[in-house]
Amino acid sequence: MLQRSLVLLKPDCVERRLMGQVISRFEAKGLNIVAMKMLRVSPELSKQHYQEHVEKPFYPSLEEFITSAPIVALAVEGLDVIRLIRDMLGATNGLNAAPGTIRGDYSSSRQMNLVHASDSPESAKRELALYFADADFCEHELLLTKSLRAKDEA
């Protein structure tokens, strides 16, 4: 099933200049980036994005981290993309992430784990709306899509 996911390249990814390497992995997998922008997350946006964590004891350090430097927000589209991206990222804690995953190759932290990705279609819809307006999406079919999957794979 064709889906969209929000992907955030977090401040540590931007500061370490790993943005291109992370994006290139999504592109190499044949995923389609349909929106992208660099921005600073405000405390208000952080509270909206991490609404389920605001009352938890670790939230202040999470907000401090996510607002500390620019991020890059991506809308990524593809077949079963929500599961696929999360598999590509690896375990939340970089120390537990398998080699070959983005976090396994570049992270050794639970919080500074480079990338956020939506965990369900419902989360993706809510999160994408926080970062992108409808006019921000540049929908298109890549010319190489026919070389990436069979016609009956949507």
PyMOL commands that set and color helices and strands:
alter all, ss='L'
color gray80, all
select helices_A, chain A and resi 11-15+19-28+43-49+51-53+59-66+81-89+102-106+121-131+134-136+145-148+151-153
alter helices_A, ss='H'
color red, helices_A
select strands_A, chain A and resi 2-9+32-39+71-79+115-117
alter strands_A, ss='S'
color yellow, strands_A
deselect
rebuild
show_as cartoon
